[in-house]
Amino acid sequence: MLSGLVHLAFYGLMLAMPLTGWALVSLGAHPISFWGLPWPHMPGVHAIMGDPASKTNRQALKHIHVYILIWLFVLNWALHVAGALKHQFDGRPVLWRMTGLKRPGPPAAAR
């Protein structure tokens, strides 16, 4: 169950982090460039967040993006690593899947 929640949190963060970042840069007056290409401002962000001159809403969104979401990602990543290490050492090795190598066979004593 915990594994499912950690993976669900990763998917939620993969959506929330870019969207809050896009909203944050959309509140600025400068054009947005994404890998050298022009990128549009997020539609409706000024209607939701209020007047562009208001720094309060921008600071609140910046706090959510920089502090809350990133620290949730770090915490989620630590849980993910802890779960992988737990499974590696409790008899169900999983780290071989991350290396891209062939799955190991049964131990030599079991053959």
Long-range contacts (C-beta under 8 A, 24 or more apart in sequence): 2-79, 2-83, 3-83, 6-76, 6-79, 6-80, 6-83, 9-72, 9-76, 10-76, 10-80, 13-69, 13-72, 13-73, 13-76, 16-69, 17-65, 17-69, 17-70, 17-73, 20-61, 20-64, 20-65, 20-69, 21-65, 23-49, 23-61, 24-58, 24-61, 24-62, 24-65, 27-52, 27-57, 27-58, 27-61, 28-52
